[in-house]
Amino acid sequence: MDVISGLSSGFAVALLPLNLFLVLVGCFAGTLIGSLPGIGPINGVAILLPIAYGLGLPPESALILLAGIYYGAEYGGRISSILLNVPGDAGAVMTTLDGNPLARKGEAGRALSLSAVASFCGGTIAVILMSLFGPLLASFAVTFSPADYVALMVFAFASLASLVGKNPIKTLLGALMGLMLATIGIDANTGVARYTFGIPDILAGIDFLIVVIGLFGMAELIHMVEVQVSGKLKLLPIGKSFVSWRDIMTVKWTILRSSLIGFFIGVLPGTGASVASAVTYGTEKRLDPDGGRTFGQGNIRGLAAPEAGNNGAAGGAMVPMLTLGIPGSGTTAILLGALLLFNVQPGPLMFEMRPEIAWGLIASMYIGNVALLVINLPMAGLFARMLTIPQKYLTPLIAVLAFIGVYSVVGNPFDLYMIIALGLFGWVLRKLDFALAPVILGFVLGGLFEDNLRRALSISGGDWSILVSSGNSIVLYGLAVLIVAVPVWLARRQRSRVATDG
């Protein structure tokens, strides 16, 4: 009954004309921000936070606006991923794997519509679970120690092992390249500069934005220029702009599974949409009746899984922020800062002391998810028509957007040269038939893995047994072994059957 009464009071706040207007503005602005290559929700919320504060809004209204931008950007990240093969943020990397092949087949509108439906379901399921079980799940999440997070990262890397690409060795090498990129910069523990080669501009490490724009965006631009020069350029057909009921029925269980997995991963502080989208994609690939052979070639389950997963994680990340005052992701860390800016202390007492903020925000997320679906479905065809722009005009347009987006966030001219260098590196990897997604995921997960490994060993005084000292970590290591071993065992069993039948 507390949940029902809380939601009732929350909808009374969210449906006020000002707050309803701010939900719609936030969702629309977030979609546009998320669609810009590499900007992502964290930069969008950070850029617009001073504006929200400067407007003199009440705390609940400002947070509703910023939250609308947050999950609007999660929706928007799929646009550049599907149309341009350039992820909007880390959580959208997996969307490129099957979303862009669908666009290249002339089904961009279908892919955008399906991703909107999957995002809506993922976000809505996350809000429902947050309403019902938020405080309970948050109290479980804080029991995760640094050693447990190490096990979670191992599980994520195990999911990556057979995730993408036709060659597992190249997938593994790509992930190792990402791990190597993640180690560049000053070691936070020892103060030693690692792999900087005397270049002061990379002492702080390489920003994720630089890596994703370089390896995906610039590499894609170089490939497009190469195709134009060779005279093999083809205009892509648009096809239908709406997802069919048959498609939705095909992916209904995929969306439900991925939403639940994404939400529970999002609740764990510090993980976020990148881990959720990787795990959900890997899960669906293993559950695929065809053995995942069509994944990476435009499989709609491969598109729906990461979209539902990363939006589920976005909702899950709000749980520890609201109930414990612990940010679940980089973006919720900024939202936490926004609350403190308005002298509001998040935590268990906020639902009692400031229910208009806590329940008003949750209610606004129900409204925002519906608004995003209403906004995005009719615009799918319009976005898809970007592919009809002649590539001799589209190529410089993407380059300008990429450079402006990076410079507006990072503000260092050196990083523009870094983008070009990484773009050439990414283009060479594509020529060698390497999948780029493992490189990006290795880079993202590598930092989390190293930080938590260092913390765990610091706590234990260098005793490695701490890594297997809890039930959570043992379960995760067991799952990681199963993920790697079971497909190998099934493949050998299938070969032996074929040999016996032959």
C-alpha positions in Angstrom: 0.0 0.0 0.0 3.0 2.3 0.7 4.0 1.9 -3.0 0.6 2.7 -4.3 0.2 5.8 -2.0 3.7 6.9 -2.9 3.1 6.6 -6.6 -0.2 8.4 -6.3 1.5 11.4 -4.6 4.3 11.1 -7.2 2.0 11.3 -10.2 0.3 14.3 -8.5 3.7 16.0 -8.7 4.8 14.7 -12.1 1.5 15.7 -13.7 1.7 19.4 -12.7 1.8 21.4 -15.9 5.4 22.7 -15.3 6.8 19.2 -14.5 4.9 17.6 -17.4 6.4 20.1 -19.8 9.9 19.6 -18.3 9.5 15.8 -18.8 8.7 16.3 -22.5 11.5 18.8 -23.0 14.0 16.6 -21.2 13.1 13.5 -23.3 13.2 15.4 -26.6 16.5 17.2 -25.8 18.0 13.9 -24.5 17.1 12.1 -27.7 18.8 14.8 -29.8 21.9 14.8 -27.5 22.1 11.0 -27.4 22.0 10.9 -31.2 25.1 12.9 -31.5 28.1 10.5 -31.9 30.0 10.0 -28.7 28.2 12.6 -26.5 26.1 10.2 -24.4 23.9 10.8 -21.4 26.7 11.7 -18.9 28.0 14.6 -21.0 24.4 15.7 -21.9 23.4 15.9 -18.2 26.7 17.6 -17.2 26.3 20.2 -19.9 22.7 21.1 -19.1 23.0 20.9 -15.2 24.0 24.6 -14.9 21.1 25.6 -17.1 18.6 23.6 -14.9 20.1 25.1 -11.8 20.1 28.6 -13.2 16.4 28.5 -14.1 15.5 28.6 -10.5 13.3 25.5 -10.6 12.2 23.6 -7.5 14.4 20.6 -6.8 11.9 18.1 -7.9 11.3 19.9 -11.2 15.1 20.3 -11.9 15.7 16.6 -11.2 12.7 15.6 -13.4 14.2 17.6 -16.3 17.7 16.1 -15.9 16.3 12.6 -15.5 14.4 13.1 -18.7 17.6 14.1 -20.5 19.3 11.0 -19.0 16.9 8.3 -20.3 16.2 10.3 -23.4 19.9 10.2 -24.2 19.8 6.4 -23.6 17.1 6.2 -26.3 18.9 8.6 -28.6 22.2 6.7 -28.5 20.7 4.1 -30.8 20.2 6.5 -33.7 23.8 7.1 -34.7 24.6 3.4 -33.7 22.1 2.0 -36.2 22.4 4.6 -39.0 26.1 5.5 -38.9 27.7 2.6 -37.0 28.9 5.1 -34.4 27.8 4.4 -30.8 26.2 7.3 -29.0 27.7 6.1 -25.8 29.3 3.0 -24.2 25.9 1.3 -23.7 25.1 1.6 -27.4 28.3 -0.2 -28.6 26.4 -3.5 -28.8 23.5 -1.9 -30.7 25.9 -1.4 -33.7 26.4 -5.1 -34.1 23.0 -5.9 -35.5 21.4 -2.5 -35.8 23.8 -1.2 -38.5 23.6 -4.4 -40.6 19.8 -4.0 -40.6 20.2 -0.4 -41.8 22.6 -1.6 -44.6 19.9 -4.1 -45.7 17.5 -1.2 -46.1 15.6 -1.8 -42.8 16.8 1.3 -40.9 13.2 2.3 -40.0 12.4 -1.1 -38.8 15.5 -1.2 -36.7 14.9 2.2 -35.2 11.3 1.4 -34.4 12.2 -2.0 -32.8 14.9 -0.4 -30.7 12.4 2.2 -29.5 9.9 -0.5 -28.4 12.7 -2.5 -26.7 14.0 0.7 -25.0 10.4 1.5 -23.8 9.9 -2.0 -22.4 13.3 -2.0 -20.7 12.8 1.4 -19.1 9.3 0.7 -18.0 10.1 -2.7 -16.4 13.0 -1.0 -14.6 10.8 1.7 -13.2 8.2 -0.9 -12.0 10.9 -2.9 -10.3 12.4 0.3 -8.8 9.0 1.1 -7.4 8.4 -2.3 -5.9 11.9 -3.5 -4.8 14.2 -0.5 -4.9 15.3 -0.3 -1.2 15.6 -4.1 -0.9 17.8 -4.4 -4.0 19.9 -1.4 -3.0 20.7 -3.0 0.4 21.8 -6.2 -1.5 23.9 -4.2 -4.0 26.1 -2.6 -1.2 27.1 -6.1 0.0 29.2 -6.4 -3.2 32.8 -6.0 -2.2 35.7 -5.0 -4.6 36.5 -8.7 -4.9 32.9 -9.4 -6.0 33.2 -6.7 -8.7 36.4 -8.4 -10.0 34.4 -11.6 -10.4 31.6 -9.6 -12.1 34.2 -8.2 -14.6 35.6 -11.7 -15.2 32.0 -12.8 -15.9 31.6 -9.9 -18.4 34.9 -10.8 -20.1 33.8 -14.4 -20.3 30.5 -13.3 -22.0 32.7 -11.3 -24.4 34.8 -14.4 -25.3 32.3 -15.7 -27.9 30.3 -12.5 -28.2 31.1 -11.0 -31.5 33.2 -11.8 -34.6 33.7 -15.1 -36.4 37.2 -15.6 -34.9 37.4 -16.0 -31.1 41.1 -15.4 -31.2 40.6 -12.0 -32.8 37.8 -11.2 -30.4 40.2 -12.0 -27.5 43.0 -9.9 -29.1 40.6 -7.0 -29.6 39.6 -7.1 -25.9 43.3 -7.2 -24.9 43.9 -4.1 -27.1 41.1 -2.4 -25.2 42.7 -3.4 -21.9 46.0 -2.0 -23.0 44.4 1.3 -24.0 42.8 1.5 -20.6 46.1 1.3 -18.8 47.6 4.4 -20.5 48.2 7.3 -18.2 49.4 7.9 -14.6 48.9 4.9 -12.3 46.6 6.2 -9.5 48.3 4.0 -6.9 52.0 4.5 -7.6 52.0 7.8 -9.6 54.1 6.1 -12.4 53.3 7.2 -16.0 52.4 4.1 -18.0 52.8 4.0 -21.8 52.6 7.8 -22.3 55.9 7.9 -24.3 56.6 11.4 -22.8 53.4 12.9 -24.2 51.9 15.2 -21.5 48.5 15.2 -23.1 47.8 11.5 -22.3 49.1 11.6 -18.7 45.5 11.6 -17.6 44.7 8.6 -19.9 42.6 8.5 -23.0 39.0 9.6 -22.6 36.3 7.1 -23.6 34.8 9.7 -26.0 38.1 9.8 -27.9 38.3 6.0 -28.2 34.8 5.5 -29.4 34.7 8.4 -31.9 38.1 7.3 -33.2 37.7 3.6 -33.5 34.1 3.7 -34.6 33.3 7.1 -36.1 36.6 8.0 -37.8 37.2 4.5 -38.9 33.7 4.4 -40.5 34.4 7.7 -42.2 37.7 6.5 -43.7 35.9 3.4 -44.9 33.2 5.5 -46.5 35.8 7.6 -48.3 37.5 4.5 -49.5 34.2 3.2 -50.9 33.5 6.5 -52.6 37.0 6.6 -54.2 36.7 3.0 -55.4 33.3 3.9 -57.1 31.5 1.1 -55.3 29.2 3.5 -53.4 25.5 2.4 -53.2 22.6 4.4 -51.9 20.8 2.4 -49.1 17.1 1.8 -49.5 14.9 2.9 -46.6 12.3 0.2 -46.4 9.3 0.3 -44.0 9.5 2.6 -41.0 7.5 0.7 -38.5 8.1 -2.5 -36.6 5.6 -5.3 -37.2 3.7 -7.2 -34.6 5.4 -10.3 -35.7 8.8 -8.8 -34.8 7.6 -7.8 -31.4 6.3 -11.3 -30.7 9.7 -12.7 -31.9 11.6 -10.7 -29.4 9.1 -10.5 -26.5 11.1 -13.0 -24.2 14.4 -11.4 -25.3 13.1 -8.0 -24.2 11.8 -9.4 -20.8 15.0 -11.3 -20.1 17.3 -8.4 -21.1 15.3 -5.8 -19.1 15.5 -7.9 -15.9 19.3 -8.6 -16.4 20.0 -5.0 -17.3 18.1 -3.7 -14.2 19.9 -6.0 -11.8 23.3 -5.1 -13.3 22.4 -1.4 -13.2 21.6 -1.6 -9.5 25.2 -2.6 -8.8 27.1 0.7 -8.3 29.7 1.4 -10.9 28.7 -1.1 -13.6 26.2 0.6 -15.9 24.8 0.2 -19.3 28.0 -1.0 -21.0 28.2 -4.1 -18.9 24.5 -4.7 -19.1 24.3 -4.5 -22.9 27.3 -6.8 -23.3 25.9 -9.5 -20.9 22.4 -9.3 -22.4 23.7 -9.6 -26.0 25.9 -12.6 -25.0 23.0 -14.2 -23.2 20.7 -14.0 -26.2 23.4 -15.2 -28.6 23.8 -18.4 -26.5 20.0 -18.9 -26.2 19.5 -18.4 -29.9 18.0 -21.6 -31.5 20.3 -21.3 -34.5 23.4 -21.1 -32.3 23.8 -17.4 -32.8 25.0 -17.8 -36.4 22.9 -14.8 -37.6 24.0 -12.5 -34.8 26.1 -9.7 -36.1 24.3 -9.9 -39.5 21.0 -8.1 -38.6 19.3 -10.4 -36.1 16.5 -8.5 -34.4 17.1 -10.3 -31.1 20.7 -9.1 -31.2 19.3 -5.5 -31.6 16.5 -5.8 -29.0 18.6 -7.4 -26.2 21.2 -4.6 -25.7 18.5 -1.9 -26.2 16.3 -3.3 -23.5 19.3 -4.1 -21.3 20.9 -0.7 -21.3 17.6 1.1 -20.6 16.9 -1.4 -17.9 20.4 -0.6 -16.4 19.6 3.1 -16.6 16.6 2.6 -14.4 18.5 0.3 -12.1 21.3 2.8 -11.6 18.7 5.2 -10.0 18.0 2.7 -7.2 21.2 3.1 -5.2 21.3 6.8 -5.8 17.8 7.4 -4.4 17.7 4.9 -1.6 21.4 4.9 -0.4 22.9 8.1 -1.9 25.4 6.0 -3.9 25.6 6.7 -7.6 25.0 3.6 -9.7 26.7 5.1 -12.8 28.5 8.2 -14.0 25.3 9.9 -15.0 23.6 9.2 -11.7 26.7 10.6 -10.0 25.9 13.9 -11.7 22.3 13.6 -10.7 23.4 13.0 -7.1 25.5 16.2 -7.4 22.4 18.0 -8.6 20.4 16.8 -5.5 23.2 18.0 -3.2 23.3 21.3 -5.1 19.7 21.8 -4.1 20.5 20.8 -0.5 18.7 17.5 -0.8 20.4 14.5 0.8 19.5 11.3 -1.0 19.2 8.1 1.1 16.6 5.9 2.9 15.0 8.9 4.6 14.4 10.8 1.4 11.3 8.8 0.7 9.9 10.0 4.0 11.4 13.5 4.3 11.1 14.6 0.6 8.6 12.2 -1.0 7.7 14.8 -3.6 11.2 14.5 -5.0 11.6 10.7 -4.7 8.2 9.6 -5.8 7.8 12.5 -8.2 11.0 11.4 -10.1 9.8 7.8 -10.2 6.4 8.8 -11.5 8.0 11.1 -14.1 9.9 8.2 -15.5 6.7 6.3 -16.2 5.5 9.3 -18.1 8.9 9.9 -19.8 9.1 6.3 -21.2 5.6 6.7 -22.8 6.6 10.1 -24.1 9.8 8.8 -25.6 7.9 6.0 -27.4 5.4 8.5 -28.8 8.2 10.9 -29.9 10.5 8.3 -31.3 8.2 5.9 -33.2 6.8 8.6 -35.7 10.3 10.0 -36.1 11.9 6.6 -37.1 11.2 7.2 -40.8 12.6 10.7 -40.6 15.8 9.6 -39.0 16.1 6.7 -41.4 16.0 9.2 -44.3 19.4 10.4 -43.3 20.7 7.4 -45.2 19.3 9.0 -48.5 21.7 11.9 -48.1 24.5 11.4 -50.7 27.6 10.2 -48.8 29.8 12.9 -50.3 27.7 15.3 -48.2 27.1 12.9 -45.3 30.8 12.1 -44.7 31.9 15.7 -44.0 28.8 16.2 -41.9 29.6 13.3 -39.6 33.2 14.4 -39.4 32.1 17.9 -38.3 29.7 16.6 -35.7 32.3 14.2 -34.3 35.0 16.9 -34.0 32.6 19.5 -32.5 31.2 16.9 -30.1 34.7 15.9 -28.9 36.1 19.4 -28.6 33.0 20.7 -26.8 33.4 18.1 -24.1 37.2 17.6 -23.9 38.5 21.0 -25.1 42.0 19.8 -26.1 43.2 20.1 -29.7 45.5 17.2 -29.2 42.6 14.9 -28.8 41.5 15.7 -32.4 44.8 14.3 -33.7 44.3 11.3 -31.4 40.9 10.7 -33.0 42.4 10.6 -36.5 45.2 8.2 -35.3 42.7 5.9 -33.6 40.5 6.1 -36.7 43.4 4.9 -38.9 44.1 2.1 -36.4 40.4 1.1 -36.4 40.3 1.1 -40.2 43.3 -1.2 -40.3 41.6 -3.5 -37.8 38.5 -3.6 -40.0 40.7 -4.5 -42.9 42.1 -7.4 -40.9 38.6 -8.6 -40.0 38.7 -7.6 -36.3 35.5 -6.7 -34.6 35.8 -3.3 -32.9 33.2 -3.9 -30.2 35.6 -6.1 -28.1 38.2 -3.3 -28.2 35.7 -0.7 -26.8 34.3 -3.1 -24.2 37.8 -4.1 -23.1 38.6 -0.4 -22.7 35.5 0.3 -20.7 35.6 -2.9 -18.5 39.4 -2.7 -18.1 39.3 0.4 -15.9 36.6 -1.1 -13.7 38.5 -4.4 -13.5 41.8 -2.8 -12.5 40.3 -0.3 -10.0 38.5 -3.1 -8.1 41.4 -5.5 -8.3 43.6 -2.9 -6.7 41.1 -2.2 -4.0 40.6 -5.8 -3.2 44.3 -6.5 -2.9 44.8 -3.4 -0.8 42.1 -4.6 1.6 43.7 -8.0 1.9 47.3 -6.8 2.1 48.1 -8.5 -1.2 46.4 -11.9 -0.3 44.9 -13.1 -3.6 42.6 -15.5 -1.8 40.2 -12.6 -1.2 39.1 -12.9 -4.8 37.4 -16.2 -4.0 36.4 -15.5 -0.4 32.7 -14.7 -0.9 29.6 -16.5 -2.2 28.9 -13.8 -4.7 32.3 -14.1 -6.3 32.3 -17.9 -6.4 28.9 -17.9 -8.1 30.1 -15.4 -10.7 33.3 -17.3 -11.4 31.2 -20.5 -11.8 29.0 -18.8 -14.3 32.0 -17.5 -16.2 33.4 -21.0 -16.5 30.1 -22.4 -17.7 29.7 -19.6 -20.3 33.1 -20.6 -21.8 32.9 -24.3 -21.3 29.3 -25.2 -22.2 29.4 -23.9 -25.9 32.7 -25.8 -26.4 31.2 -29.0 -25.0 28.0 -28.6 -27.1 30.1 -28.0 -30.2 32.2 -31.2 -29.6 29.1 -33.2 -28.9 27.5 -32.0 -32.1 30.6 -32.9 -34.1 30.7 -36.4 -32.6 27.0 -36.9 -33.5 27.6 -35.8 -37.0 30.6 -38.2 -37.2 28.6 -41.0 -35.8 25.7 -40.4 -38.2 28.1 -40.2 -41.1 
